[in-house]
Amino acid sequence: MNINYVQGEEPYGGQCVSLIQGLMAWGGKPCIARGHAKDWWFNRANNGVLSYFDVVTGAPQNSDVGVSVGGDARYGHIFIYWEGRALSQNVLGNPKAMLWPLNYQGAIWGYLRPKFYTNASTYDASQLIKENGMATFENDTAIVIHRDTPTGASYGTFVKGEKQVYTEKWVGLGHRWISWIHTNGVRCFAAVSGSESYGVEPWATIGAPETKDIELTQEDGIATFIVDGVHKHYDNPSGEIFGQCNSGDEIRYYWKCVTNGHRYVVGKEGDRKVFVAVSATEDRSQMWAKFRAPDTNTKEDTKEPSKPSTEPSKPTTTDYTKNVKGYGIDISEHNSSDIDLSKYDFVILRASYGEYTDKKFEYFADKCEQLKIPYGVYCYDYALDDSQARAEAEYVYNLIKDRNVQLGVWFDMEDADNYKKKAGVLTKERCSFSCKVFCDYMSAKGYYTGVYTSTSWLGTFVETTYPIWIANWGTNDGNIQSDQSSVGVIHQYAANPIDKDIIFHDIDFYKSNPKKDESTDDKKDENGSENKKDEPNTDSKDDSGNKINVTGINKLIELLLKIVEKIANLFK
């Protein structure tokens, strides 16, 4: 409720009851006259007041409606409680809405709490999260637009098919919300989900805004980065991440913009715009790059960048390929379906993100198997605790248990969308535990497994004894710029314009031996023969007639062999 808007004005007539009718109109409820002020309290059971208000049993809170004796007990007085005072009209002959001391209202009979404004005090503008996106509404019923707060007055509606570009989001009051500033300066809110949980009961699809919806300022320059790990986005600040800029990297840009909580420079790659943040804030207080004008006498500075080749590249200077055993790519639903997979030695597919299946996983997996291309899979992590990490592992297992995965099952440990950071779990302990839970599960199922992460995260957020698929792009020009064979077993060496990888071992090195789900009542031995639970006892006797538990001895030998194997693996 915007007290500053109401105080000192007379928007709903000069009577005290008029102000409460105005409150209902502000909350999108019918402004129905209900007699004198005292009738709101004493006749509440019959006049419809309880359809819109609850009786307050404890101390009042902001926006509660109070009813009191006022100057005349025959009619009573009504007001809005606000921070220990009363917002009321027609006090001491003043028809305008003003904040008055509570004792000016007379003896108070009780308070009513608006149902249409319950818990609104939980919203605070400081809780808004910067996010630049576009919502396309898909709900069959119209979605109300609220002004000022998520429960503010109705300011219009969205119907199915309509779109809205937004700049902030908020979660609370049972919904997920988008927020933006209207052209007339009013902040607006609209719910895009019937639940506070992501992906549950969505009322709109969320995507990146079109570039035309972002105000660009023309500026020709070169940005040189002074920090590591700044993402590069296609088409808009929230678009597809396809690479990153590290300290010393340069980007030629032609525009700039301020949005989404950062300052951005905008370059070109072929016919697509590339957005890169150059500041941690919208002002210049925490810059991530320094700038210079392009040298117009240098051919390199005047030409526009073009898309690099998707072919596995061969370095032209230092030979970083001496340990390379194969070239491949990793892909997901964000990549084109018509990629020619046949020219690669291997492929790694995104099977899932959290507990959601990648939309193109089945298609790409079938294609790899048809072309007889070895492939591995990965899960992009969204786990906030151990149970969620295990659930992600179980989810992946159920996707792949009947497939021939030959290049391992990988746990993608990063935070590209700041999900972990916003949830307060971006810590070394949490990330490392999630890796362990996931990989322990997959290893127990017989799969070769490990962790995908970047060189900046390894040791900072990730500590693991499992194999590493390391991301290190250098300047991300499409070439291999380092030998990571001492760090990982797979190296993602570029993401421009597609994720490129190399392996440091032959395919058999990554081989899995998945354990099939078996019935406890009907199992098979190594020769495929059925071994029923009621088979005759195979125990033998020694020369003295003492019974020998052959089955127990065999199990003990098998256990000792496994222990020896694990010890041997520690010294590989």
Secondary structure, 3 states (H helix, E strand, C coil): CCHHHHCCCCCCCCCHHHHHHHHHHHCCCCCCCCCCCCHHHHCCCCCCHHHCEEECCCCCCCCCEEEECCCCCCCCEEEEEECCEEEECCECCECCCEEEEHHHHCCEEEEEEEHHHCCHHHCCHHHCEEEEEEEEECCCCCEEEEECCCCCCEEEEECCCCEEEEEEEEEECCEEEEEEECCCCCEEEEEEECCCCCCCCECEEEECCCHHHCCCEEEEEEEEECCCCEEEEECCCCCCEEEEECCCCEEEEEEEEEECCEEEEEEEECCEEEEEEEECCCCCCCECEEEECCCCCCHHHHCCCCCCCCCCCCCCCCCCCCCCCEEEEEECCCCCCCCCHHHCCEEEEEEEECCEECCCHHHHHHHHHHHCCCEEEEEECCCCCHHHHHHHHHHHHHHHCCCCCCCCEEEECCCCCCHHHHHCCCCHHHHHHHHHHHHHHHHHCCCCEEEEEECCCECCCECCCCCEEEECCCCCCCCCCCCCCCCCCEEEEEECCCEEEEECCCHHHHCCCCCCCCCCCEEECCCCCEEECCCCCCCEECCCCCEECHHHHHHHHHHHHHHHHHHHHHCC
